Amino acid sequence: MVKILVIDDSTLMRNILRDNLEGAGFEVEDLPPKSSAALINHLNTSTPDLVISDFNMPILNGEGVIKAVRFSNPKIPILILTANRDAKRDTKLKAMGVRNILYKPIHAEDLLGAVNRICQQQKLNSKA
């Protein structure tokens, strides 16, 4: 089963993402953003197949998440969620290895479509 780590400062958003992803057969862990060190420690003990992270967060933003994931394991694909469209930032995120960027509000079919495409690209078994 594919394990997805969801990082968002909103408990509501983490719950919505969890419900959608688990309903589609994925194993989900969720974390509020704490610090780069805390995220790296978590990634070293529980390696996800995919990380989904909000970008705009007060403690550890999406760029910090990307750097921590890349430090821990550069092969883990990352999907970023954001409410703001910013072509310059999105280009930078893609250069940092982000696989996809989805814009809020997120629709379940868009989320699951993006996750399934990443699973296919990574040759992960996306079905439970």
Secondary structure, 3 states (H helix, E strand, C coil): CCEEEEECCCHHHHHHHHHHHHHCCCEEEEECCCCHHHHHHHHHHCCCCEEEEECCCCCCCHHHHHHHHHHHCCCCCEEEEECCCCHHHHHHHHHCCCCEEEECCCCHHHHHHHHHHHHHHHCCCCCC
